[in-house]
Amino acid sequence: MGRFGRGIYAAALLVASAGAAFGQDIKVALIAGRTGPLEAYAKQTEAGLNLGLEYLTKGTMQVGGRKIVILQKDDQGKPDLAKSMLEQAYEDDKVALAVGTTSSGAALAMLPVAEENKRILLVEPAVADSITGEKWNRYVFRTARNSTQDAIASAVAFGKGDVAVATLAQDYAFGRDGVKALKEALAATKSDARIVFEEYAPQNATDFTASAQRLFDALKDRPGRKVIAMIWAGPHPLTKIADLKPERFGIELAPGGNILPAMKPYRNYPGMEGAVYYYWGFPKNPMNDWLVAEHTKRFGGPPDFFTAGGFAAAAALVAAIEKAGGTDTEKLIAAMEGMEFETPKGRMAFRKEDHQAEQAMYQFKVKANGRDDNDLLDLVREIPIGELPLPVRNKR
């Protein structure tokens, strides 16, 4: 090869290298259960991720001069399918990193794939503690709250004094981790609140008569305050339990936060209290103001529970890529450990120990006279990060 040819070859290599570093698209896989029992959650995550990227990139959908391309995949809430889709995303689609998934069981199946491929998996919105606990690895980060954050917030909401708590939860990782976390959270309050009975039902259960009877029997003769705490994803059992009149035994219901359609029946129980990860009217910051206004304009109503989660995932992605100067996995990990970033909920921060995002929660009371099905909750108070002490559960 002559001098001229070598010069062209060297220039071509330089351009190719620059293109790889600065010009190539940043491909991100979004794996979610877009069909199945958690379809509504998945679609909210997708909407929030896209809105977040739009807001944070000022409409360019670019970070560092590189376009962000979202590859959507539907795992139908099935662990085997979630695992194979993540493998495909890393190995065939060559994504820089992945976001997902909706079901905790499916998310747990994905964790080893991230480790094997040495790529980032940003977990949103699955909440099982084990994801950033005993099943965790260093390639896993989570913007979603975990079961313990839910549990500690709930304990703050109803865990004072002599309280006997019976739990109704789904019989899989989400429900069982949630009950375990609530038990530990109540113990940490150093009050007389404690779980006295645990009831587990199938994830797709629709008849709660037998479960309700066991819950009532476990509580009805107890002294002091009596509460049924519900840890449930998807169509909520609140109305079916309430129809069996727990109040005749002096039993209160504590269903926790959920998406707006699932909380619609809450309107029938004004004054009912609980804790929630996000409700559109609670955070007061410019990012949430924009999200509420834009979502209302485009979709005809305010953003929901998991819309905020998808937005938070977008915020973490943009902040991490900017801080790392690209998508190299090791540089991303170094950038993300301890990283603070702004979300519609306010500030979040990834813990170095387990990559769980620390974040505020909210104590609510159901409104007595809401304007419509979206105007449901009054804020009792924001529960700050400092009042949500999370144990480190991994084996790092």
HUDA-V499607 format. One record per backbone hydrogen bond with DSSP energy under -1.0 kcal/mol. CO is the residue of the C=O (numbers start at 1). NH is the residue of the N-H. E is the energy in kcal/mol with one decimal. If there is no record, write none. Layout:
CO;NH;E
CO;NH;E
This chain:
2;6;-3.0
3;7;-2.2
4;8;-2.1
5;9;-2.4
6;10;-2.7
7;11;-2.3
8;12;-2.4
9;13;-2.3
10;14;-2.1
11;15;-2.5
12;16;-2.7
13;17;-2.7
14;18;-2.5
15;19;-2.6
16;20;-2.4
17;21;-2.0
18;22;-3.1
19;23;-1.2
19;24;-2.3
26;69;-2.6
27;96;-2.7
28;71;-2.9
29;99;-3.2
30;73;-2.6
32;34;-1.8
32;75;-1.7
36;39;-1.5
38;42;-2.0
39;43;-2.3
40;44;-1.8
41;45;-2.3
42;46;-2.3
43;47;-2.3
44;48;-2.8
45;49;-2.5
46;50;-2.2
47;51;-2.5
48;52;-2.6
49;53;-2.3
50;54;-2.2
51;55;-2.6
52;56;-2.7
53;57;-1.7
54;59;-2.6
57;60;-1.6
61;68;-3.0
63;66;-1.5
66;63;-2.6
67;26;-3.5
69;28;-2.8
71;30;-2.9
73;32;-2.3
75;78;-2.5
78;82;-2.6
79;83;-2.4
80;84;-2.1
81;85;-2.4
82;86;-2.0
83;87;-2.1
84;88;-2.3
85;89;-2.3
86;90;-2.5
87;91;-2.8
88;92;-2.1
88;93;-2.3
89;95;-2.2
97;29;-1.7
98;122;-3.2
99;31;-2.8
101;126;-1.6
103;107;-2.3
104;108;-2.5
105;109;-1.2
107;111;-1.0
110;114;-1.5
111;115;-1.6
112;116;-2.6
113;117;-2.1
114;119;-1.7
120;98;-1.9
121;141;-2.3
122;100;-2.0
123;143;-1.3
123;144;-1.4
127;147;-2.0
128;131;-1.7
129;132;-1.1
130;135;-1.8
133;136;-1.5
137;140;-2.1
139;121;-2.5
141;123;-3.5
142;357;-1.9
146;150;-2.0
147;151;-2.6
148;152;-3.2
149;153;-2.0
150;154;-2.3
151;155;-2.7
152;156;-2.2
153;157;-1.8
154;158;-2.5
155;159;-2.4
161;163;-1.2
162;225;-2.0
163;194;-2.2
164;227;-2.6
165;196;-2.9
165;197;-1.0
166;229;-2.4
167;199;-2.6
168;231;-2.8
169;201;-2.2
170;172;-2.0
172;176;-2.6
173;177;-2.5
174;178;-1.7
175;179;-2.1
176;180;-2.2
177;181;-2.4
178;182;-2.3
179;183;-2.5
180;184;-1.9
181;185;-2.6
182;186;-2.7
183;187;-1.8
184;188;-1.8
187;190;-1.2
194;165;-2.7
197;167;-2.3
199;169;-2.4
201;171;-2.5
202;205;-1.9
208;212;-2.9
209;213;-2.0
210;214;-2.0
211;215;-2.3
212;216;-3.0
213;217;-2.5
214;218;-1.7
215;219;-1.1
216;220;-3.0
219;222;-2.4
225;164;-3.0
226;252;-2.8
227;166;-2.6
228;254;-2.9
229;168;-2.5
231;170;-1.2
237;241;-2.3
238;242;-3.0
239;243;-2.5
241;244;-1.2
242;245;-2.1
245;248;-1.4
246;249;-1.9
246;251;-1.9
247;250;-1.8
252;228;-2.6
254;230;-2.2
259;263;-1.6
263;266;-2.0
264;267;-1.6
265;268;-1.9
266;269;-2.6
269;272;-1.9
272;366;-2.6
274;364;-2.6
275;257;-1.4
276;362;-2.1
279;282;-2.5
285;289;-2.3
286;290;-2.3
287;291;-2.3
288;292;-2.8
289;293;-2.3
290;294;-3.0
291;295;-2.6
292;296;-2.1
293;297;-2.0
294;298;-2.5
295;299;-2.9
296;300;-1.4
304;308;-1.8
306;310;-2.2
307;311;-2.1
308;312;-2.3
309;313;-2.1
310;314;-2.0
311;315;-2.4
312;316;-2.3
313;317;-2.4
314;318;-2.6
315;319;-2.3
316;320;-2.5
317;321;-2.6
318;322;-2.3
319;323;-2.3
320;324;-2.8
321;325;-1.3
321;326;-1.3
328;332;-2.4
329;333;-2.6
330;334;-2.2
331;335;-2.1
332;336;-2.7
333;337;-2.1
336;339;-2.1
339;350;-2.1
341;348;-2.6
343;346;-1.9
346;343;-1.7
348;341;-2.4
349;358;-3.2
350;338;-1.4
351;355;-1.8
355;142;-2.4
356;351;-2.2
358;349;-1.3
361;383;-3.3
362;276;-2.8
363;380;-3.0
363;381;-1.3
364;274;-1.7
365;378;-3.1
366;271;-2.2
372;375;-1.1
374;376;-1.0
376;367;-3.1
378;365;-2.2
381;363;-2.9
383;361;-2.2
384;387;-1.9
385;388;-2.1
